[in-house]
Amino acid sequence: MRTLLALGGLLLALLAGCTEPAPPAPTAPSLPSASAVESPASWVELARSGGYTGDRWNLRVDQGERTLLPQDRTWLFEQLGDPDFRALDEQYVNEQLRDGYTIEITVGYQDGSTKKVRTTDPSTDRPAVLTGLVDLVNRLSRQ
C-alpha cells in the first residue's frame, strides 16, 4: 500500500511539472479585404450562353463580396480597371460561329459609368485582356 501511495505521489509530481501552457493554435491566413483590390470597378456581371444545348450561366460580383476565390476576385477587378479593358470595343463577335458561346461582361464603375463587352467563344480575333476574362468566365461556369 505504501508503494502505491509513493507511486501515486510520484505521478502527481510528474503531472504537476507538465502544466506549461500549450502554445497558441495557428490561425488561418486572413483573406485579402475588399479594399486590397484597387480598381475603379465596383461590380461586374459575367454571362455565358449558347452552345448546342443552349446553356445559360451568369454571375454578379461586387468588389467587396467573397463570391470568388480571393486571387480570382483580385485578378478580375485589376483587369476591369485596366485601361486596355476600358478601351475595348463593344463587340468582338464571330457572326459565322455555330454552337459556340456568347460571353457578355458588364462592369459598373465607381464614377457611375458602365461598360459592356460582348464576344463569342471560341474566337481567335480578340485582344489579350478580353481573352483572359473569357478564360475566367469559362472556368467559373464549369464549376
C-alpha positions in Angstrom: 0.0 0.0 0.0 2.9 2.3 0.9 4.4 1.6 -2.5 1.1 2.5 -4.3 1.0 5.8 -2.3 4.6 6.6 -3.3 3.9 5.8 -6.9 0.8 8.0 -6.8 2.7 10.9 -5.3 5.5 10.5 -7.9 2.8 10.5 -10.7 1.2 13.7 -9.2 4.7 15.3 -9.0 5.4 14.5 -12.7 2.0 15.7 -13.8 2.4 18.9 -11.9 5.5 19.7 -13.9 3.6 19.2 -17.1 1.3 22.2 -16.7 3.1 24.5 -19.1 0.6 26.4 -21.2 0.1 25.0 -24.6 1.3 27.1 -27.5 -1.4 29.1 -29.2 -3.1 27.3 -32.1 -2.1 28.5 -35.5 -4.6 30.9 -37.1 -5.9 30.6 -40.6 -4.4 33.1 -43.0 -6.6 36.1 -43.5 -8.2 36.7 -46.8 -7.5 39.9 -48.6 -10.0 42.6 -47.7 -12.1 44.2 -50.4 -10.0 47.3 -50.0 -6.9 45.3 -51.1 -8.3 45.4 -54.7 -7.6 48.8 -56.1 -9.9 49.2 -59.1 -12.3 51.8 -60.4 -14.7 48.9 -61.0 -17.4 48.4 -58.3 -19.2 45.4 -59.7 -19.3 43.1 -62.7 -21.8 40.8 -64.3 -20.5 37.8 -66.2 -22.8 35.9 -68.5 -22.2 32.9 -70.8 -24.9 31.5 -73.1 -25.2 29.2 -76.1 -23.6 26.0 -77.2 -25.6 23.3 -78.9 -27.7 22.8 -75.7 -28.5 26.5 -75.2 -26.7 26.7 -71.8 -27.1 29.9 -69.7 -24.9 30.9 -66.8 -24.4 34.3 -65.1 -22.7 35.7 -62.0 -22.6 39.1 -60.4 -19.7 40.0 -58.3 -19.4 43.1 -56.2 -15.9 44.2 -55.3 -16.4 43.6 -51.5 -18.1 40.1 -51.9 -16.5 36.8 -51.3 -18.2 35.1 -54.2 -14.9 34.2 -55.9 -11.6 33.0 -54.5 -9.6 36.0 -53.4 -7.0 35.6 -56.1 -9.7 35.3 -58.8 -11.5 38.4 -57.5 -8.3 40.4 -57.2 -7.2 39.5 -60.8 -10.7 40.1 -62.2 -11.0 43.6 -60.7 -7.5 44.5 -61.8 -8.4 43.6 -65.4 -11.6 45.5 -65.3 -9.8 48.6 -64.2 -7.0 48.2 -66.8 -7.0 51.0 -69.5 -6.8 48.2 -72.1 -10.1 46.8 -70.9 -11.7 50.2 -70.7 -10.6 50.9 -74.3 -12.2 47.7 -75.7 -14.9 48.0 -78.4 -18.4 46.8 -77.5 -18.3 43.7 -79.6 -15.8 41.1 -80.8 -18.3 38.7 -82.4 -17.8 36.0 -85.0 -21.2 36.0 -86.8 -20.3 32.8 -88.6 -19.9 30.8 -85.4 -22.4 28.0 -84.8 -22.8 26.1 -81.5 -20.4 28.5 -79.8 -20.9 30.7 -76.8 -21.7 34.3 -76.3 -20.0 35.9 -73.4 -21.0 39.3 -72.0 -19.1 41.3 -69.4 -20.9 44.3 -67.9 -19.0 46.4 -65.5 -20.2 49.2 -63.2 -17.5 51.8 -62.2 -17.3 53.9 -59.1 -17.9 57.1 -61.2 -21.3 55.7 -62.2 -20.4 54.7 -65.7 -20.8 51.2 -67.1 -19.1 49.3 -69.9 -20.4 46.2 -71.7 -18.4 44.0 -73.9 -19.8 41.1 -75.9 -17.7 38.4 -77.5 -18.1 34.9 -78.9 -16.1 31.8 -77.9 -14.2 30.2 -79.5 -12.7 33.2 -81.2 -9.2 34.0 -82.5 -9.7 37.7 -83.1 -9.9 39.5 -79.7 -7.5 41.4 -77.5 -5.5 39.6 -74.9 -7.2 41.3 -72.0 -10.5 40.0 -73.2 -9.2 36.5 -73.8 -8.1 36.3 -70.2 -11.5 37.3 -69.0 -13.2 34.8 -71.3 -11.0 32.1 -69.9 -12.0 33.0 -66.4 -15.7 33.0 -67.3 -15.4 29.6 -69.0 -13.6 28.2 -65.9 -16.1 29.6 -63.5 -19.1 28.5 -65.5 -18.0 24.9 -65.4 -17.5 24.7 -61.6 
